[in-house]
Amino acid sequence: MIPIDLLLDFGAVKQTYSKDDFVFQQGQKAKAYHQLLWGEVKMNNYNEMGKEFIQSIFSPGESFGEPPLFGDFAFPANAVALKHTEVVKLSKPAFFRLLRAHPDEHLALTKTLSMRLHYKSIMAVEMSFEEAGHRILRILDYLKKQTHSDDDTLFEVALTRQQIADLTGLRVETVIRTVKKLAEKGALDLRGRKIFR
């Protein structure tokens, strides 16, 4: 995303998190831009019964939590480290100075946010109307596209069945059954516990 050296030039700091640490929590005011150096971060919410819904999972080089910076509202979700993780944080005022000084970075960020908005609008329809198999294939195809994998090569899915369930709004038992059925139909490959699409 934004080059690390440029972020550091504008005063960014590096911060490490252990697995399950909050980078920020739902309801907190957005005070900084966040970009992942290494590790993984999930954006999630919990309903009143404690069921988790994962909005997204972010990998090294990706930023997360930007809309509240631009919209001046509180974070609508939590950001949680999935493993030992390092994040570069740049204060909101410095972030806006950087974007004004480097319009190409601003344009690249706008493109990224537009792609995420597109994904969320597609998934909202999927989760409202589509059956489990269709939802699962849709999220796997999106992940494959994000990695820029060639359409003809098999993509190894780096998600657990629970994470697929949390991303699609399904129960983990439904994901397990549906993945087996999709493999039987040839829509995906199962190799041991690994899923390939």
C-alpha positions as CSV (number, residue, x, y, z in Angstrom):
1,M,0.0,0.0,0.0
2,I,1.7,3.2,1.1
3,P,5.5,2.7,1.2
4,I,6.7,2.1,4.7
5,D,9.6,4.7,4.4
6,L,7.1,7.3,3.4
7,L,4.9,6.5,6.4
8,L,7.9,6.7,8.7
9,D,9.0,10.0,7.2
10,F,5.6,11.4,8.2
11,G,6.0,10.2,11.8
12,A,4.5,6.7,11.8
13,V,5.4,4.3,14.6
14,K,5.5,0.5,14.5
15,Q,3.5,-1.4,17.1
16,T,3.4,-5.2,17.7
17,Y,0.4,-7.2,18.9
18,S,0.1,-10.7,20.1
19,K,-2.5,-13.2,18.9
20,D,-6.1,-12.0,19.9
21,D,-4.9,-8.5,20.9
22,F,-7.2,-5.6,19.8
23,V,-5.6,-3.1,17.4
24,F,-8.7,-1.1,18.0
25,Q,-12.2,-1.8,19.2
26,Q,-15.7,-1.1,17.9
27,G,-16.9,2.3,19.1
28,Q,-13.4,3.8,19.5
29,K,-12.7,7.1,17.7
30,A,-10.4,6.7,14.7
31,K,-7.2,8.5,15.5
32,A,-4.7,6.8,13.2
33,Y,-4.1,5.1,9.8
34,H,-3.1,1.4,10.2
35,Q,-1.0,-0.7,7.8
36,L,0.0,-4.2,8.4
37,L,3.8,-5.0,8.2
38,W,3.5,-8.7,9.1
39,G,1.0,-11.1,10.6
40,E,-2.7,-11.0,10.1
41,V,-5.6,-8.9,11.3
42,K,-9.3,-9.6,11.2
43,M,-12.1,-7.0,11.3
44,N,-15.0,-8.4,13.2
45,N,-18.2,-7.8,15.1
46,Y,-20.2,-9.9,17.6
47,N,-24.0,-10.1,17.9
48,E,-25.8,-10.0,21.2
49,M,-25.5,-13.8,21.5
50,G,-21.7,-13.6,21.1
51,K,-21.6,-15.0,17.5
52,E,-18.7,-13.6,15.6
53,F,-19.0,-12.1,12.1
54,I,-15.7,-11.5,10.3
55,Q,-15.9,-8.6,7.8
56,S,-12.4,-9.0,6.4
57,I,-9.0,-10.5,7.0
58,F,-6.0,-8.4,6.2
59,S,-2.5,-9.5,5.2
60,P,1.0,-7.8,5.2
61,G,1.0,-4.7,3.1
62,E,-2.7,-4.0,3.5
63,S,-4.2,-1.1,5.4
64,F,-7.4,-1.3,7.4
65,G,-9.9,0.9,9.2
66,E,-9.6,3.9,6.9
67,P,-13.3,4.8,6.4
68,P,-13.7,6.3,10.0
69,L,-10.7,8.5,9.3
70,F,-12.4,10.0,6.3
71,G,-15.9,10.0,7.7
72,D,-15.0,11.2,11.2
73,F,-17.0,8.4,12.9
74,A,-16.1,5.7,15.4
75,F,-14.9,2.3,14.3
76,P,-17.8,0.1,13.3
77,A,-15.9,-3.1,14.0
78,N,-13.0,-4.5,16.0
79,A,-9.5,-5.1,14.5
80,V,-7.9,-8.2,16.1
81,A,-4.5,-9.8,15.6
82,L,-4.9,-13.3,14.3
83,K,-1.2,-14.1,15.1
84,H,1.9,-12.2,16.3
85,T,1.5,-9.0,14.2
86,E,3.3,-5.7,13.5
87,V,1.3,-2.6,12.4
88,V,2.5,0.8,11.3
89,K,0.3,3.6,12.7
90,L,0.3,7.1,11.5
91,S,-1.7,9.8,13.3
92,K,-4.8,11.2,11.5
93,P,-3.4,14.7,11.0
94,A,-0.1,13.3,9.6
95,F,-2.0,10.9,7.4
96,F,-3.9,13.7,5.8
97,R,-0.7,15.7,5.3
98,L,0.8,12.7,3.6
99,L,-2.2,12.4,1.2
100,R,-2.1,16.1,0.3
101,A,1.6,15.9,-0.3
102,H,1.4,12.6,-2.3
103,P,-1.8,12.6,-4.5
104,D,-0.7,9.3,-6.2
105,E,-0.9,7.6,-2.8
106,H,-4.3,9.1,-2.2
107,L,-5.5,7.8,-5.6
108,A,-4.2,4.3,-4.9
109,L,-5.9,4.3,-1.5
110,T,-9.2,5.5,-3.0
111,K,-9.0,2.6,-5.5
112,T,-8.4,0.1,-2.7
113,L,-11.4,1.4,-0.7
114,S,-13.5,1.3,-3.8
115,M,-12.6,-2.4,-4.4
116,R,-13.5,-3.2,-0.7
117,L,-16.8,-1.4,-1.1
118,H,-17.6,-3.4,-4.2
119,Y,-16.8,-6.6,-2.4
120,K,-19.0,-5.7,0.6
121,S,-22.0,-4.8,-1.7
122,I,-21.6,-8.1,-3.5
123,M,-21.4,-10.1,-0.3
124,A,-24.4,-8.3,1.2
125,V,-26.5,-9.6,-1.7
126,E,-24.9,-13.1,-1.4
127,M,-25.6,-13.4,2.3
128,S,-29.2,-12.2,1.9
129,F,-30.3,-14.4,-1.0
130,E,-27.8,-17.2,-1.9
131,E,-27.4,-20.7,-0.7
132,A,-24.4,-21.9,1.3
133,G,-22.4,-23.4,-1.6
134,H,-22.7,-20.2,-3.7
135,R,-21.6,-18.0,-0.7
136,I,-18.6,-20.2,-0.1
137,L,-17.5,-20.3,-3.7
138,R,-18.0,-16.5,-4.0
139,I,-15.7,-15.7,-1.0
140,L,-13.1,-18.2,-2.3
141,D,-13.1,-16.7,-5.8
142,Y,-12.8,-13.2,-4.2
143,L,-9.8,-14.3,-2.2
144,K,-8.2,-15.9,-5.2
145,K,-8.6,-12.7,-7.2
146,Q,-7.1,-10.7,-4.3
147,T,-3.9,-12.8,-4.5
148,H,-3.7,-12.2,-8.3
149,S,-3.5,-15.9,-8.9
150,D,-4.0,-17.1,-12.5
151,D,-7.5,-18.4,-13.0
152,D,-6.1,-21.7,-14.2
153,T,-4.0,-22.4,-11.2
154,L,-5.3,-23.9,-8.0
155,F,-5.5,-21.4,-5.1
156,E,-4.8,-22.8,-1.6
157,V,-7.3,-21.3,0.8
158,A,-5.5,-20.1,3.9
159,L,-8.7,-20.0,6.0
160,T,-10.1,-22.4,8.5
161,R,-13.6,-23.7,8.2
162,Q,-14.6,-21.5,11.1
163,Q,-13.2,-18.4,9.4
164,I,-15.1,-19.2,6.2
165,A,-18.2,-19.6,8.3
166,D,-17.6,-16.2,10.0
167,L,-17.0,-14.5,6.7
168,T,-20.1,-15.9,5.1
169,G,-22.6,-15.8,8.0
170,L,-22.9,-19.6,8.0
171,R,-22.5,-22.1,10.8
172,V,-19.2,-24.0,10.8
173,E,-21.1,-27.3,10.5
174,T,-22.8,-26.0,7.3
175,V,-19.4,-25.0,5.9
176,I,-17.9,-28.5,6.6
177,R,-20.9,-30.3,4.9
178,T,-21.0,-27.9,2.0
179,V,-17.3,-27.9,1.3
180,K,-17.5,-31.8,1.1
181,K,-20.4,-31.5,-1.4
182,L,-18.6,-28.9,-3.5
183,A,-15.5,-31.2,-3.6
184,E,-17.7,-34.1,-4.7
185,K,-19.1,-31.9,-7.5
186,G,-15.6,-30.8,-8.6
187,A,-16.2,-27.2,-7.7
188,L,-13.2,-27.3,-5.4
189,D,-10.4,-29.6,-4.4
190,L,-9.8,-31.2,-0.9
191,R,-6.4,-32.4,-0.1
192,G,-6.4,-33.6,3.5
193,R,-7.8,-30.6,5.4
194,K,-6.7,-28.1,2.8
195,I,-9.1,-26.5,0.4
196,F,-8.1,-25.5,-3.2
197,R,-10.1,-23.5,-5.7
